[in-house]
Amino acid sequence: MKKNIVIIGGGVAGLCAAIRLGELGEAPLLIEGGTYPTHKVCGEFLSPECLKFLHAWNIYPIPIPQAVLRTSTRCLTFQFPSPAGGMSHMHLDPALANHALKSGAKIYTNTQVKAFHPKKQATGMHRIHLSNGEVLEASHAIIATGRIPSYSTRAPEMAYMGFKAHFKDIASTGDLEMFSLPGAYLGIAPVENETYNIACLARLKSVNQWSSPRAFIENLLTQNPYLNASLSQGRNLFDQWMVASVPAFGIKQTPDWMDTFFIGDAAVTVPPACGNGLAMGVIGGRLSAEYALKHSAADFKAMWVKRCTSQMFWAKLLHQFMLNPRYGNPLLHLAQHFPYLSQKIFDFTRQS
């Protein structure tokens, strides 16, 4: 089969690329290794800058007006410039997939890419071998998956562990709540159906000091009195906490293949402390579609790296503060006395 544009990876970034291509008159083929819906270890928080795009697609996350940052001794409230949102992958991903189909995209689910052979010349075609036996030929490829078949030969070294669960009946105001804890940080965000997503990122060496990830997370929840009181009233809707190993964060070194666009985790992994991961997927997916139709892969890569470089610096700095309450306490103290600092940090961890 020959296609003009094939998208590899059907997460938020890949789906948003497919939708934007449909809006621009293109009919891409998207390859997704799993199916919809499925839970993912993720904060499920949508930063304000991406909501206008979701609203235009008739997707409406739960509004979140402000964030509350806590250590065991300090608390800081920050009101977003405009409301943020919360929506689980169980609802967000199918909504995006349905809109992509309505926009003209074709989606293969439960289909893996076994090999990807990039084109060698401008008039050539990418060759993509699928697990269903098909061999695709594509003029352009948008890669939105963390590991690239036939290129990523070694798994990245893991530095962190992520945890996720959905809770009901917790004591919460409906804000985004962020807790700085020893060797970890944890966020609580409202999603649909009066449910709260609880997501935690911890240093792997901190987790490994315990007999199991479950023992670690259960102990961690007792480290902050407010967090312990809030969750002790609730009930975990999962049989057990979801866990996933997480590599170090940063801008990826991607190959300079002709007419190939890297987005999402294939291009950048940003620390969840800044709360901008899903928004980057939405925005990056849209921009990759626009650049693909201009045949400007090199320009897209240069633009995306430039947009992400400053953001990554500040996101990593905030990430380190959140992992260590000894540093987080002075930061919250300063922000309480100089409120404009909170706005500056928020702006610095967004794409300009």
Secondary structure, DSSP 8 states (H G I E B T S, - for coil): -EEEEEEE--SHHHHHHHHHHHHTT---EEE-SS-SS---SS--EE-GGGHHHHHHTT---EEEEEEEEE-SS-EEEEEEEEEEEE--HHHHHHHHHHHHHHTT-EEE-S--EEEEE--SSTT--EEEEETTS-EEEEEEEEE-SSS-TTT--S---EEEEEEEEEEES----SSEEEEEETTEEEEEEEETTTEEEEEEEEEHHHHTTSSSHHHHHHHHTTSSHHHHHHHHTSEESSSS-EEEEEE--EE------TTEEE-GGGTEE--GGGS-HHHHHHHHHHHHHHHHTTT-HHHHHHHHHHHHHHHHHHHHHHHHHHH-HHHHHHHHHHHHH-THHHHHHHHHTS--
